């Protein structure tokens, strides 16, 4: 099981939509963590159209941590079902930006450890990390993730922004696999630049692409009630490309694991060791 975090370095390239589509098309049980500290949960107010318990969410985990009561059980009680089959759960994010002050570095580190335990129970974890570098942001979750996917559009200024911030991306646990755990998810490849151009401009590999489909994005983010009828969007470019993106992201995770699992002497001799 894996932990995959999504983030961005500027603006609103579609991190939440990409993470939500990934969760809805994930082939195994999955938990989506809405860790964007900008406030106003997009999942509760958007995708689920305010039809779930408004009291559930991330802030309650922060309060439990403050009281020394943060556990797997606490986490499970704060989740909501994204789909009626119960295989896809979500932890809603903050209701307001002001709540972010309660999210300390120690809380995020504790939550990161807790999410690793979730994967031991056969559930993958996806993290909507929002924009990189936000005050009170989930840096510990980004560092602890097996894969860190930078969501980016393909305009030149977007690619330049990623390149300028590559050195600021969390580099993981120091296991020598920095280049294997960080990559791009492009939104709207060919609008105007292609994957190869994006990889060259940013110095990051392109792991996956998601089609530009604003109509479907609006529908999945609350324009229509889709919780029980996601099949309405199955034929959309967004969902079809999302399924392909998930396949590519899982393949990227497999490649990373192959590097991590190499014997030390093989890693050094092949030039893949820590430099």
N, C-alpha and C positions, 0 to 999 in steps of 0.2 A: 504494500500500500504506500501511497505517496502523499506529500504535501506540496501543492503547487500554488504559488502566490502570483497575483497579477498586480502591476503597478504602472504608473506613467511618470513622465518627467515634466509635463506641461499640460495646461488646458484640460480639455475633456475629450480625449480620443475615443472613449467608449469602454473604459475599464469595467464598469459595473455591468454593462450589457454583455460584454465578452465573457465575464465571469459567470453571469447568469445563464447565458446560452450554453457554456461549457457544463455547468451543473445539470441543466435540463437534458443534455445529450450524453452525459457521462455513462459509460457502460457498466459501472459497478456502483454499489452504495456509496453515497458521497455527502459530505457536509460542507456547505458554503458559509464562510465566515465573512460578514460584512464589516470590515475593519477600517473603512474610510472614515476619517475623523471630521469630515466636512459637515456632518450632521444631516438630519432628515433622511431616515432610512428609505432608500429607493425600493427595497424589496417589499416592505410593508405598505408604503404609500403608493408604490408604483405597480409592480407585478401582481401583488395580492390585493390591490385596490382598497386598502384599509379594512379588509374583512377578517383580520386576525386580531388576537389580543394585543392591544397597544402597549401593555405593560412589559411584555417579553423583550429581551434583547441584551446587548453587550453591556450596558450600564449596570445591569444587575449582577453580572459576573465581576465587574470592578468592585461593587459593594461587597460581594461575597469574599473577594480577595482581601479587602480591607479588614474583614472580620475573621480572616483565617479559615474560611469555609468553602473555598473554591475547589470543586471536585468534578469528576466526570458526571456524577449524578446532577450536580448543579447545572453544568453545561447542557445536559440532555433536557432538563426541564425548561430551559430558555429557548429551545429550538422550535421552529415551526416547519410544517411540511410544505415543500414547494409543489409537490404533485400528490395526487390522492393515493398513489401506491405506497407512500411512506418510504420509498427508497432514496429520496432526495430531500435532505433537510437543510435548513438555513438558520443561522444565528443572526437575527436582525441587528443592524447597527444603531448608532445614536439617534435620538429624536431631535436633538439640537446641538449646535456646535459648542455651546457652553459646557455640555457634559464632558467634552474631551479633557478638561482639566483633571478629571478623576482617573484618567488612563495613564498611570505611571509606567516608567520603564520596567519596574519590578513586576507590575501586573502583566505587561506584554510578555515578559520572559517566562512567567509562570504559565500563562496561557499557551505559549509555544510548547512548553513541556507537556501540557495537558493534551494538546492536539497531536503530539507524537504518540501519546498513549491511545488516542482515538484510532490511529492507523493500525495499531496492534490488535484492534478488535475488528479488522476487516473493512474499515471505512476509509476511503480517500478523503482528503481535505483540500478544498479550494479557498483561497484567501483573496478577497477584494481589498487590496491595500491602498486604493485611492492614489493620490498624487504623492510622489516621493518627496521627503523632506518637510512634511507638514509638522507643525508643533504638536507634541503628544502623539505623533504617528506611530504605527505598528512596526517600528524598525526591527524589533526582536523577531517578529513573525517572518519578515522578509529574509533576515539572516538565517533563520532556522529552516526555511523551505528547501525542499529537494531541488525544485526548479523555481527560478524567478523570471517570469515572463513580462517584458516591457511592452505594453500595448501602445501602438504608434500608428498614426496615419502616414501617408507617403508623400506629403508635400515637402519641399526642400527644407523649409524652416522647422518642420517637425523632426526630420532626420538630423538636422544640425543640432537641435536641442538635445536629442538622445546622445549624439557623439560628445557634446560638451559636458554631459553628466555621467558618462560611462564610469569614470573613476569614483563617482559618488554612490554607485550601486553597491549594496551590501555584498560582501565577498564570501559569505557562508562561514563554515566552521573551520576554515583553514586546512582543508583536506587535499588541497592541490587541484581541485576540479573547478576552479572559478569559471573558466571558459566553457565548461560543460554544463553548468547550472544556470547560466544567464543567456537569454535569447529574446528575439522579437516575435510578437504576434502582430502582424500587419492588418490594419483595417482598411479595406479598399485598395488592394494591390492594383497598380496601374493607374491610380488617380493622383499623381501622374506617373510615379516611379514604380519599377518592378522590384521583385524580391532581391535579385542580385545587386541592383543599385543601392537598395536599402542596406544590405549587409556590408557593402563596401563603404558606404558613407558613415555608418554607425560603428563599424568594427564588431558588431554582434551578429551571430548567425540568425537567420530567419527560420524559426521553428514551424510557424503555421501562419495561415492567412484566413481572414474572415471577410466575406463579401460586404460591400457597401450596400445596405438595404434599409434605408431610414424608415420606410413604411412598416416593415416587419419589426424593426426596433421599437417603434412607437407602440405597436400592438402588444409586444411582449413586456413593455414597461408600463402597461396599465390602461391603454386606450380601450381594451376589451377584456372581459373576464375570460382568462385562458387556463386557469388552474386545472379545470376538469376536462378541457378540450384543446390541449396543446396540438392535437392532430390537425387543427385548423392551419397551423403554421408549418407543418412537416414539409410541404413542398416549397416553402419560401427559400430564397437564396441564403438568408441569414442562418436558418436552421441547417440546411444542407451543408453549407460551408462550415458551420459550427461542428457538425459531426466529423467532417474531415479534419478540422483543426484539432479536435480532441484526439483523434487517431495519431496525428503528427506529434502532439505533445506527449502522449504516452510512449511513442517511439523515441522521443528525445530523452525521456526519463530512463528508458531501457539502455540507451547509449551511455548515459551518465553512470548508471549502475555498473555497466561493464568496465568503465574506467576505474571506478571506485573499488571494484572487487579484484582488480588486477593485483598479483603479488608485487610487493615493493620492488624487488629486483627487476621484474619485467617492466614496471612503470619507469624506473630510472633509466634502464637501458634503451627504452623506446623514446626517451626524451620527453616523457609526459609527467615527470616529477615536479615537485615544487621548485620554483626558481626565484 
